[in-house]
Every structure is written in structure tokens, then in C-alpha cells.
Amino acid sequence: MEQCLHSYFIANGDVKSTCDFIPTHFEAEGYVYEVIRVIGGFPAFLNEHLERLSTSCELSGIKLPVKIDTIRQQISVLININKILDGNIKLMVSSKQTALPFYFAIWFIPVFYPASHLYKTGVRVALLEMERNTPQIKMHRPEYKNAIAEAFKLRDVYELLLVHQNKITEGSKSNVFFIQNGTVITAPDNLVLAGITRNKIIEICEKLFIPLQLKALDVESIRSMEGAFLTGTSPKVLPVCEIFEQANFKPGNSVIQRIIVAYDELHDQNRLNIES
């Protein structure tokens, strides 16, 4: 069920009290959405998120109901009116022609950032036989969300890696990378939701001359990998220590540590650019 934090949210351009937030209005099929991390009062990588929002709308046949500049302004209003420096914002849009209650809404959602020690110890993940339909579109799909929630109840893990036709594609709410002989490996764009953090990691690999290969791994091949990590808006770059009943990794892998440092520096530079 959708939750709205803090005092206010914005719907169809109007500032509303959180008391008026009705979760079922935001759980229907057909909303395109983004989750944006706010750090120090500034939305991280906002341009990239809004570009992906536009792409999701285009691919799903939704005409963006508000201008991009209006979205920027409304995000700023939401942050300032709630006086929040750090958190996650959810932004949802749909066509004005649909019967959905709102065609545009933004609000603060509960956050689940990994504890600091997990970046040293790594996290446990498991495999799940499931395909996400049209992964290139970031759309609210209650059936998928409910299926993932049920799968998590059966496994004591941080994340579930999706497997389709014996190929590992992505996490249920993240992207996944593997390390083999110093090369970073991740599934190609057509099989995954191209996460903002994922794209930044690809840029970092190019900048640091870290070999990169875009391919989906067979399940059997993960035993030969030297390391693995997840990427996403909330976890940023998070090492994996174990794929349940499949493989164990050293979270201190030197390639992963170089990427973590470079991504944190990129995050800081993005914030400074916004402030200036």
C-alpha cells in the first residue's frame, strides 16, 4: 500500500494535506513513475530521472500531462514546504484522458537505506524465476509488486534477482553487476530497466578504464564470478556477499571498492553543481 510521509503532497498541481492522501488512488495500473532521492535538500540526478520519465511515457503511449519545468518546480515546492533535507520522492503521472484520480502527483515515501555496515559486509540475495514485462518502462504494476512481496516472505534476503530462460537480468528493485577477472558484467539495456545509478556506473567504468561487458549471465556461471553488487536510487552501490544456495563473494573486491568511491564522488559533484 502506498504511503505518504510528512505534512504535504502535491496532486494535479495543488498542495494537499497528507491527511487527504488516499492510498488506493495511487495503486491503479497505468501510472508511470520515478523515485528520486533527495540529499541535502536537492534531488539527485534530477535531469536523468526526468528524461527517463519522458521515455517511459513515450514508450507506454502516455502524453506527459505537465511540462518538465513544471515538474521541477513542483518538486522544489514539495521539498521546501515539508522542510525535508533527505528522503525519497515518488513522482507519478498518467494521461489526463484516463479515469485515474490524478494525472500528476508527487510525495515523500518511506525509505529503506541500507545500514552503513552492509557496504562492508555485503548483502544476501536470492534468485527468482520471473520476467518483468516491458522492463524499459517504469510503470506501476500491482500484480508484479504483489508477486515480489509474496516471494520476499519466503526468503530472508535483501534482494531478489530475476531469472528468465536461465539468464539473470536484474533485481526486483535494482540492477545487478558481476565481476570476473577485473571485468564488470551486467545485462544489456533491452533486458532491464536502465536504472539511473546503473547508467552512472557504466560511465564510471568507461572513465576509469574498467572493462565492461553487457550480457546476461547464465545461472550456472555465477559460481565463477569474483564479486557482485547492486545499484539503485536508495542503495547506491551495494556489494553482494552471497547469492543464496548459489555463490559466495568477497564484498571487499577491489573493483567494487573503486566504483563505490567514484560513485560517491559523482554524487557529491552532482549536489555541488545544483547548489551552484
C-alpha positions as CSV (number, residue, x, y, z in Angstrom):
1,M,0.0,0.0,0.0
2,E,1.3,3.5,-0.9
3,Q,2.3,5.7,2.0
4,C,2.8,9.4,2.1
5,L,5.2,10.9,4.6
6,H,5.4,14.4,6.2
7,S,2.8,17.1,6.1
8,Y,2.1,17.7,2.4
9,F,1.9,16.1,-1.0
10,I,1.1,17.6,-4.4
11,A,-1.7,16.3,-6.8
12,N,-2.6,17.8,-10.1
13,G,-0.5,20.8,-9.2
14,D,-2.3,21.5,-5.9
15,V,-0.6,21.3,-2.5
16,K,-2.7,19.0,-0.3
17,S,-2.5,17.8,3.3
18,T,-1.2,14.3,3.9
19,C,-4.5,13.7,5.7
20,D,-6.1,13.8,2.3
21,F,-3.8,11.1,0.8
22,I,-5.9,8.1,-0.2
23,P,-3.5,5.2,-0.9
24,T,-5.9,3.4,-3.3
25,H,-5.8,6.4,-5.6
26,F,-2.2,5.6,-6.3
27,E,-2.3,1.8,-6.7
28,A,-4.1,1.5,-10.1
29,E,-2.4,0.0,-13.1
30,G,-1.2,2.6,-15.6
31,Y,0.8,5.2,-13.7
32,V,4.3,5.9,-14.9
33,Y,6.6,6.8,-12.1
34,E,10.0,7.7,-10.8
35,V,11.6,7.6,-7.4
36,I,14.1,10.4,-6.7
37,R,16.5,10.6,-3.8
38,V,16.8,13.9,-2.0
39,I,20.1,14.7,-0.4
40,G,20.8,17.9,1.5
41,G,17.5,19.3,0.1
42,F,18.4,18.7,-3.5
43,P,17.0,16.0,-5.8
44,A,19.9,13.8,-7.0
45,F,20.4,13.3,-10.8
46,L,17.1,15.1,-11.5
47,N,17.7,15.6,-15.2
48,E,18.3,11.9,-15.7
49,H,15.2,10.9,-13.8
50,L,13.0,13.4,-15.8
51,E,14.5,12.1,-19.0
52,R,13.6,8.5,-18.1
53,L,10.1,9.7,-17.1
54,S,9.7,11.2,-20.5
55,T,10.9,8.0,-22.2
56,S,8.6,5.8,-20.1
57,C,5.6,8.0,-21.1
58,E,6.6,7.8,-24.8
59,L,7.1,4.0,-24.8
60,S,3.8,3.5,-23.0
61,G,1.8,5.9,-25.2
62,I,1.1,8.4,-22.4
63,K,1.3,12.1,-23.3
64,L,3.2,13.8,-20.5
65,P,0.4,15.8,-18.7
66,V,2.6,18.6,-17.4
67,K,5.7,20.3,-18.6
68,I,9.1,19.2,-17.4
69,D,9.8,22.6,-16.0
70,T,6.6,22.4,-14.0
71,I,7.7,19.1,-12.6
72,R,11.0,20.6,-11.5
73,Q,9.2,23.5,-9.8
74,Q,6.7,21.2,-8.0
75,I,9.5,19.0,-6.7
76,S,11.2,22.1,-5.3
77,V,7.9,23.2,-3.7
78,L,7.3,19.8,-2.1
79,I,10.8,19.7,-0.6
80,N,10.6,23.3,0.7
81,I,7.1,23.1,2.1
82,N,7.9,19.9,4.0
83,K,11.3,21.2,5.1
84,I,12.9,17.9,4.3
85,L,16.7,17.6,3.5
86,D,17.0,13.8,3.0
87,G,14.5,11.3,1.7
88,N,12.9,9.7,-1.3
89,I,10.2,11.4,-3.5
90,K,7.8,9.4,-5.7
91,L,6.5,11.1,-8.8
92,M,3.6,9.6,-10.8
93,V,1.9,10.7,-14.0
94,S,-0.8,9.3,-16.2
95,S,-2.8,10.6,-19.2
96,K,-5.4,13.2,-18.5
97,Q,-7.8,11.1,-20.6
98,T,-7.8,8.1,-18.2
99,A,-10.2,7.5,-15.3
100,L,-7.4,7.5,-12.8
101,P,-7.9,10.0,-9.9
102,F,-4.8,12.0,-10.6
103,Y,-2.7,12.6,-13.7
104,F,0.2,14.1,-11.7
105,A,1.3,13.6,-8.1
106,I,4.4,13.7,-6.0
107,W,5.0,12.8,-2.4
108,F,7.6,11.6,0.1
109,I,7.7,7.9,0.6
110,P,9.2,5.6,3.3
111,V,12.9,5.0,2.7
112,F,14.9,1.8,3.4
113,Y,18.5,2.8,3.0
114,P,21.0,0.0,3.8
115,A,22.7,0.2,7.1
116,S,26.3,1.5,6.8
117,H,27.9,-1.8,7.8
118,L,26.3,-3.6,4.9
119,Y,28.6,-1.7,2.5
120,K,31.5,-3.5,4.2
121,T,29.8,-6.9,4.8
122,G,27.7,-7.1,1.7
123,V,24.1,-8.4,1.5
124,R,22.5,-11.7,0.8
125,V,20.3,-12.1,-2.3
126,A,18.4,-15.0,-3.9
127,L,17.2,-16.0,-7.4
128,L,13.6,-15.8,-8.5
129,E,12.2,-17.2,-11.7
130,M,10.2,-14.2,-13.0
131,E,10.2,-11.9,-16.0
132,R,9.2,-8.2,-15.8
133,N,7.1,-7.2,-18.8
134,T,8.5,-4.3,-20.8
135,P,11.2,-3.6,-18.2
136,Q,12.2,-0.4,-20.1
137,I,9.1,1.3,-18.9
138,K,8.9,2.3,-15.2
139,M,5.2,1.7,-14.6
140,H,3.2,0.9,-11.6
141,R,2.1,-2.7,-11.9
142,P,0.2,-4.0,-8.8
143,E,0.4,-7.7,-9.9
144,Y,4.2,-7.6,-10.2
145,K,4.6,-5.7,-7.0
146,N,2.4,-8.2,-5.1
147,A,4.2,-11.2,-6.6
148,I,7.5,-9.8,-5.5
149,A,6.2,-9.1,-2.0
150,E,5.0,-12.7,-1.6
151,A,8.4,-14.0,-2.8
152,F,10.2,-12.0,-0.2
153,K,8.1,-13.5,2.5
154,L,9.7,-16.9,1.7
155,R,13.3,-15.7,1.7
156,D,15.4,-13.8,4.3
157,V,17.4,-11.8,1.8
158,Y,17.9,-8.1,0.9
159,E,17.0,-8.5,-2.8
160,L,15.7,-11.0,-5.4
161,L,17.5,-11.4,-8.7
162,L,15.1,-12.1,-11.6
163,V,15.8,-15.1,-13.8
164,H,14.3,-15.6,-17.2
165,Q,15.2,-18.5,-19.5
166,N,18.1,-19.3,-17.2
167,K,19.5,-15.8,-17.6
168,I,19.9,-13.3,-14.7
169,T,18.6,-10.0,-15.8
170,E,18.1,-7.5,-12.9
171,G,17.0,-7.2,-9.3
172,S,13.3,-6.8,-8.3
173,K,14.1,-3.2,-7.4
174,S,17.7,-2.7,-8.5
175,N,20.2,-3.5,-11.2
176,V,22.9,-6.1,-10.6
177,F,26.6,-6.3,-11.8
178,F,29.1,-9.1,-11.6
179,I,32.9,-9.1,-11.6
180,Q,35.1,-11.6,-13.4
181,N,38.8,-11.2,-14.0
182,G,38.5,-7.5,-13.4
183,T,35.7,-7.1,-15.9
184,V,32.3,-5.7,-14.9
185,I,29.4,-7.6,-16.4
186,T,25.7,-6.6,-16.4
187,A,22.7,-7.4,-18.6
188,P,22.1,-5.4,-21.7
189,D,19.7,-2.4,-21.9
190,N,16.9,-4.3,-23.7
191,L,16.5,-6.8,-20.8
192,V,16.4,-4.4,-17.9
193,L,15.1,-1.1,-16.6
194,A,18.0,1.1,-17.3
195,G,18.5,2.5,-13.8
196,I,19.9,6.0,-13.3
197,T,22.6,4.6,-11.0
198,R,23.3,1.7,-13.4
199,N,24.0,4.2,-16.2
200,K,26.3,6.2,-13.9
201,I,28.2,3.0,-13.1
202,I,28.7,2.3,-16.8
203,E,30.0,5.9,-17.3
204,I,32.4,5.3,-14.3
205,C,33.7,2.1,-15.8
206,E,34.5,3.9,-19.0
207,K,36.2,6.8,-17.2
208,L,38.3,4.5,-15.0
209,F,39.1,2.2,-17.9
210,I,37.4,-0.7,-16.2
211,P,36.5,-3.4,-18.8
212,L,32.7,-3.6,-19.2
213,Q,30.6,-6.4,-20.8
214,L,26.9,-6.1,-21.4
215,K,25.5,-9.6,-21.3
216,A,23.1,-11.6,-19.2
217,L,24.8,-14.4,-17.2
218,D,23.6,-18.0,-17.1
219,V,22.7,-19.0,-13.6
220,E,25.5,-21.7,-13.6
221,S,28.1,-19.1,-14.5
222,I,27.7,-17.0,-11.3
223,R,29.8,-19.6,-9.4
224,S,32.8,-18.4,-11.4
225,M,32.3,-14.7,-10.6
226,E,34.7,-12.9,-8.2
227,G,32.2,-10.4,-6.9
228,A,28.7,-8.8,-7.4
229,F,27.0,-5.6,-6.5
230,L,23.5,-4.0,-6.7
231,T,22.8,-0.5,-7.8
232,G,19.8,1.7,-7.2
233,T,18.5,5.1,-6.1
234,S,18.4,4.1,-2.4
235,P,21.3,1.5,-2.1
236,K,23.6,3.4,-4.5
237,V,26.4,0.8,-4.9
238,L,25.9,-2.1,-2.5
239,P,28.2,-5.2,-2.5
240,V,26.7,-8.7,-2.5
241,C,28.2,-11.3,-0.2
242,E,26.0,-14.3,-1.1
243,I,23.5,-15.5,-3.7
244,F,21.5,-17.9,-1.6
245,E,22.5,-21.6,-2.3
246,Q,24.5,-20.5,-5.4
247,A,27.6,-18.5,-4.7
248,N,29.6,-16.5,-2.1
249,F,31.6,-13.4,-2.8
250,K,34.1,-11.1,-1.1
251,P,32.4,-7.7,-0.7
252,G,35.8,-6.0,-0.5
253,N,36.6,-6.8,-4.1
254,S,38.9,-4.0,-5.3
255,V,37.0,-3.2,-8.5
256,I,33.8,-2.8,-6.5
257,Q,35.5,-0.5,-4.0
258,R,36.9,1.7,-6.8
259,I,33.4,2.0,-8.2
260,I,31.9,2.8,-4.8
261,V,34.4,5.7,-4.2
262,A,33.9,7.0,-7.7
263,Y,30.1,7.0,-7.5
264,D,30.1,8.8,-4.1
265,E,32.3,11.4,-5.6
266,L,30.0,11.7,-8.6
267,H,27.0,12.1,-6.2
268,D,28.8,14.9,-4.3
269,Q,29.7,16.7,-7.5
270,N,26.1,16.5,-8.7
271,R,24.9,18.1,-5.5
272,L,27.6,20.9,-5.7
273,N,26.6,21.6,-9.3
274,I,22.9,22.0,-8.3
275,E,23.9,24.3,-5.4
276,S,26.0,26.5,-7.6
